Amino acid sequence: MFTLIFSLILGIFFLGLGWMTWKKEKIELIHSYHHTKVSEENKAPYTKGMGIALIIMGIGMILTGISDSVTGSSYSWIYFVVSIIVGLFMIYRVQKKYNGGLF
């Protein structure tokens, strides 16, 4: 039960953060040194890429909690691991493309 509640709260937080970053283009939600070299014309694709990555991570967290509470299997954590790896890879690619590197 704890896993379900914790992963739902964390997943909803990541979904909200991703949505605001992507759709509202709230670049200020990302630490300033991560977007210091992002030009104004690249702001929209940068925030879109970062937002989608955060949403993917949030969905994985929610699926982990639901799957774990339904099945009770540790295989449920595959959703978490895969979504975090995919999300971090996407963040890395967006950072590299629009900021020239991670920092």
Secondary structure, DSSP 8 states (H G I E B T S, - for coil): -HHHHHHHHHHHHHHHHHHHHHHS--GGGS-GGGSTT--GGGHHHHHHHHHHHHHHHHHHHHHHHHHHHHH--GGGHHHHHHHHHHHHHHHHHHHHHHHSS--
